[in-house]
Amino acid sequence: MAHEDDASDNGFDETGTPADLSHAGAVVDKAIEYMTGQNIGSLAIASALLGGAMGMLSRSLSDDAVIQVLHNAIASVRAGELRHGEH
């Protein structure tokens, strides 16, 4: 009997991304698309998503771990990693 490797078998999608992360990302993308279509401003959308993410992190990580996540995010901004597609 043939056995195919898929997300249900190993927890990763075809790109090597954890399946839950890939699914969550797709849901967030749709939510952003919906809010943009409702003429909600970019700053409001980003602030709401960041607030939700912070709440989720605080429920599953210690304060020190959340601070480390934030330090990593700040380092990414300072390194220009978030502006790779802009000119």
Phi and psi in degrees as GROMACS dihedral restraints (atoms count N, CA, C in turn):
[ dihedral_restraints ]
;  ai    aj    ak    al  type     phi  dphi    fc
    3     4     5     6     1   -74.3    20    10
    4     5     6     7     1   146.7    20    10
    6     7     8     9     1  -130.0    20    10
    7     8     9    10     1   118.0    20    10
    9    10    11    12     1   -91.3    20    10
   10    11    12    13     1   140.5    20    10
   12    13    14    15     1   -83.2    20    10
   13    14    15    16     1   119.9    20    10
   15    16    17    18     1  -143.3    20    10
   16    17    18    19     1  -178.7    20    10
   18    19    20    21     1   -57.9    20    10
   19    20    21    22     1   -34.0    20    10
   21    22    23    24     1   -72.1    20    10
   22    23    24    25     1   -20.4    20    10
   24    25    26    27     1   -85.9    20    10
   25    26    27    28     1   -43.2    20    10
   27    28    29    30     1  -123.1    20    10
   28    29    30    31     1    -1.4    20    10
   30    31    32    33     1    81.5    20    10
   31    32    33    34     1     4.8    20    10
   33    34    35    36     1  -122.3    20    10
   34    35    36    37     1   150.8    20    10
   36    37    38    39     1   -86.6    20    10
   37    38    39    40     1  -174.9    20    10
   39    40    41    42     1   -66.4    20    10
   40    41    42    43     1   -16.5    20    10
   42    43    44    45     1   -94.8    20    10
   43    44    45    46     1     0.4    20    10
   45    46    47    48     1    88.5    20    10
   46    47    48    49     1     5.8    20    10
   48    49    50    51     1   -86.1    20    10
   49    50    51    52     1   139.4    20    10
   51    52    53    54     1   -53.1    20    10
   52    53    54    55     1   133.5    20    10
   54    55    56    57     1   -57.4    20    10
   55    56    57    58     1   -41.2    20    10
   57    58    59    60     1   -62.9    20    10
   58    59    60    61     1   -40.3    20    10
   60    61    62    63     1   -65.6    20    10
   61    62    63    64     1   -42.7    20    10
   63    64    65    66     1   -61.5    20    10
   64    65    66    67     1   -44.5    20    10
   66    67    68    69     1   -65.2    20    10
   67    68    69    70     1   -46.5    20    10
   69    70    71    72     1   -61.3    20    10
   70    71    72    73     1   -41.1    20    10
   72    73    74    75     1   -61.3    20    10
   73    74    75    76     1   -40.8    20    10
   75    76    77    78     1   -65.3    20    10
   76    77    78    79     1   -39.0    20    10
   78    79    80    81     1   -65.7    20    10
   79    80    81    82     1   -43.7    20    10
   81    82    83    84     1   -62.8    20    10
   82    83    84    85     1   -43.2    20    10
   84    85    86    87     1   -57.5    20    10
   85    86    87    88     1   -42.4    20    10
   87    88    89    90     1   -66.4    20    10
   88    89    90    91     1   -39.1    20    10
   90    91    92    93     1   -63.5    20    10
   91    92    93    94     1   -42.1    20    10
   93    94    95    96     1   -63.6    20    10
   94    95    96    97     1   -44.3    20    10
   96    97    98    99     1   -58.9    20    10
   97    98    99   100     1   -43.8    20    10
   99   100   101   102     1   -63.0    20    10
  100   101   102   103     1   -48.4    20    10
  102   103   104   105     1   -64.4    20    10
  103   104   105   106     1   -38.8    20    10
  105   106   107   108     1   -61.2    20    10
  106   107   108   109     1   -41.6    20    10
  108   109   110   111     1   -65.3    20    10
  109   110   111   112     1   -23.0    20    10
  111   112   113   114     1   -89.3    20    10
  112   113   114   115     1     9.5    20    10
  114   115   116   117     1    61.2    20    10
  115   116   117   118     1    34.5    20    10
  117   118   119   120     1   -84.6    20    10
  118   119   120   121     1   133.7    20    10
  120   121   122   123     1   -66.0    20    10
  121   122   123   124     1   153.2    20    10
  123   124   125   126     1   -58.1    20    10
  124   125   126   127     1   -43.0    20    10
  126   127   128   129     1   -64.4    20    10
  127   128   129   130     1   -40.6    20    10
  129   130   131   132     1   -64.8    20    10
  130   131   132   133     1   -42.8    20    10
  132   133   134   135     1   -62.1    20    10
  133   134   135   136     1   -50.4    20    10
  135   136   137   138     1   -62.4    20    10
  136   137   138   139     1   -41.2    20    10
  138   139   140   141     1   -64.1    20    10
  139   140   141   142     1   -42.2    20    10
  141   142   143   144     1   -65.2    20    10
  142   143   144   145     1   -42.8    20    10
  144   145   146   147     1   -65.7    20    10
  145   146   147   148     1   -41.9    20    10
  147   148   149   150     1   -64.3    20    10
  148   149   150   151     1   -42.5    20    10
  150   151   152   153     1   -61.1    20    10
  151   152   153   154     1   -42.6    20    10
  153   154   155   156     1   -64.8    20    10
  154   155   156   157     1   -40.8    20    10
  156   157   158   159     1   -64.3    20    10
  157   158   159   160     1   -42.1    20    10
  159   160   161   162     1   -62.9    20    10
  160   161   162   163     1   -41.1    20    10
  162   163   164   165     1   -62.4    20    10
  163   164   165   166     1   -41.9    20    10
  165   166   167   168     1   -64.4    20    10
  166   167   168   169     1   -45.5    20    10
  168   169   170   171     1   -61.0    20    10
  169   170   171   172     1   -42.3    20    10
  171   172   173   174     1   -67.7    20    10
  172   173   174   175     1   -22.9    20    10
  174   175   176   177     1   -82.3    20    10
  175   176   177   178     1   -18.5    20    10
  177   178   179   180     1  -119.6    20    10
  178   179   180   181     1    -6.7    20    10
  180   181   182   183     1  -131.8    20    10
  181   182   183   184     1   159.0    20    10
  183   184   185   186     1   -70.6    20    10
  184   185   186   187     1   163.4    20    10
  186   187   188   189     1   -58.5    20    10
  187   188   189   190     1   -41.4    20    10
  189   190   191   192     1   -62.9    20    10
  190   191   192   193     1   -37.9    20    10
  192   193   194   195     1   -68.2    20    10
  193   194   195   196     1   -39.5    20    10
  195   196   197   198     1   -63.5    20    10
  196   197   198   199     1   -42.0    20    10
  198   199   200   201     1   -61.1    20    10
  199   200   201   202     1   -39.9    20    10
  201   202   203   204     1   -65.1    20    10
  202   203   204   205     1   -39.8    20    10
  204   205   206   207     1   -59.6    20    10
  205   206   207   208     1   -44.3    20    10
  207   208   209   210     1   -65.2    20    10
  208   209   210   211     1   -40.5    20    10
  210   211   212   213     1   -61.0    20    10
  211   212   213   214     1   -41.4    20    10
  213   214   215   216     1   -63.0    20    10
  214   215   216   217     1   -40.1    20    10
  216   217   218   219     1   -65.1    20    10
  217   218   219   220     1   -42.7    20    10
  219   220   221   222     1   -61.8    20    10
  220   221   222   223     1   -42.9    20    10
  222   223   224   225     1   -61.8    20    10
  223   224   225   226     1   -37.8    20    10
  225   226   227   228     1   -64.9    20    10
  226   227   228   229     1   -41.1    20    10
  228   229   230   231     1   -64.2    20    10
  229   230   231   232     1   -48.2    20    10
  231   232   233   234     1   -61.6    20    10
  232   233   234   235     1   -31.7    20    10
  234   235   236   237     1   -81.2    20    10
  235   236   237   238     1    -4.6    20    10
  237   238   239   240     1    79.6    20    10
  238   239   240   241     1    14.0    20    10
  240   241   242   243     1   -66.7    20    10
  241   242   243   244     1   -22.8    20    10
  243   244   245   246     1   -87.0    20    10
  244   245   246   247     1    -9.5    20    10
  246   247   248   249     1  -110.3    20    10
  247   248   249   250     1    21.0    20    10
  249   250   251   252     1   -60.4    20    10
  250   251   252   253     1   -27.4    20    10
  252   253   254   255     1   -96.7    20    10
  253   254   255   256     1    -3.7    20    10
  255   256   257   258     1   -97.1    20    10
  256   257   258   259     1   154.4    20    10
